[in-house]
Amino acid sequence: VYNFSGGVVSGPIYSFTFFNSILTNGDTLSDPQMFWDASRLHWIIVEVEIHINGSGIVDAGYYDIAVSKTQNVALNPATQYYLYKVNANVGLGPGGNWCDYPTIGGDYWGLWLDCVAFDNTSNGFQGNAVFGLNKNGLYAGTGASGYYYTQIPAPNGSPAYRLSSVDQDGTADAEFLIATDAGLGASNDTGLTTCAFTNTRGLATGTAPHATCVINALPIGYTDPVNASQPGFANSIYPGYGTKQIEYKGGNLYFAITTAVSGTQDGVYWAEVQPQLSALDPANPGNQVIANTIMRQAGIFAYGNGADAYMPSIQGSSEDDIVLVFNYSSSTVYPSIVDTGRRATDAPGAMGDGGSSQYVINGSSTNTSGRWGDYSACSLDTNLTSRGLIWCGGEYGGATAATGGWDTWVYGLRVE
């Protein structure tokens, strides 16, 4: 934990130490994510816990969840956090299943976790799962109760290979979720799945929220990405599939994915859409469904020099300005972090003032692991005295990436 000047306030603490009281001996942790519940003033930290058997197969998987007892983010799990362990086996695989590629979202009533499910006998893809957990119980220390949903459909009808719940800004009428055909052989695909979990207050009263989905066509197509280039190694970096951070602000959903723009180059596909719910019947709130999704704008940000843009995070403001942060590399530029953006007054679908961008971190070495950073996210500073400040955290392969090591770059961007 750092202050605004970069000074250490608390930590660092090893995640295995942090979750030690609920961690099964011999298990491993991965894919850490954090969520600040601004409406209820709690921090939530989530990691995936998996057990690998002697045959190299994952035969058990869990969500390990830490919830701060107050708005203090200090990292003492013994006194300042409630810790929970949620079994991620929802019976999709022949011998059970485990979760991977998790994402995290939240509305006022629920913490929403979703993942891709792989079976416990061959690590084969089985579909997906979404968990809605009652925040009242999480914050009171009484347990991680809730409901789960499986097989959210991709636009092509099969279970989505990547999906993301939404970070809500304020109290929406539903918790939303986005899925595409990314990772399923998408080629100039326009399909978009938008799901709504309505009556999320039911999580606090023992009633399952109502899940419904619609499939719409985006105004332009996206294509499964190719591996990104770097000096000395053409097409050697995994570019990521699907969405990682979805934001709901001002009634709109903002999302971005990596898309191929040629057989050897990637760009960033971004979109702003507006989910539409059916009329609410106060006597039967559980009957509300998602009726449609309006396509407001979409575009592809790509470089004319053949460089790759991939693994994006997107952040919209209340004034409908947008900031886009992504990874960047080419045959002459080492993997880096770059940002660009658009003003609300720009033409629909325009991003980056015609292609302009700037470095956040300029890479200095080739990444030999093939993985440079699966996760990143950004958050708009809500303090009116620091208007235009956006905080981001980006995962990237560090000096020890060849043996599985990772670094995280935390930075602030001022946009006006």
Buried (B, 14 or more C-beta within 10 A) or exposed (E): BEEEEEEEEEEEEEBEEBBEEBBEEEBBBEBBBBBBBBBBEBBBBBBBBBBBEEEEBBBBBBBBBBBBBEEBBBBEBEEBBBBBBBEBBBEBBEEBBBBBBBBBBBBBBBBBBBBBBBBBBEBEBBBBBBBBBBBBBBBEEEEBBBBBBBBBBBBBEBBBBBBBBBBBBEEBBBBBBBBBBBBBEBEEBBBBBBBBBBBBBBBBEEBBBBBBBBBBEBBBBBBBBBBBBBBEBEBBBBBBBBBBBBBBBBEBBBBBBBBBBEEBBBBBBBBBBBBBBBEBEEEEBBBBBBEEBEBBBBBBBBBEEBBBBBBBBBBBBEEBBBBBBBBBBBBEBBBBBBBBBBBEEBEEBBBBEEEEBEEBBEBEEBBEBEBBBBBBBBBBBEEEEBBEBBBBBBBBBBEEBEEEEBBEBEBBBEBE
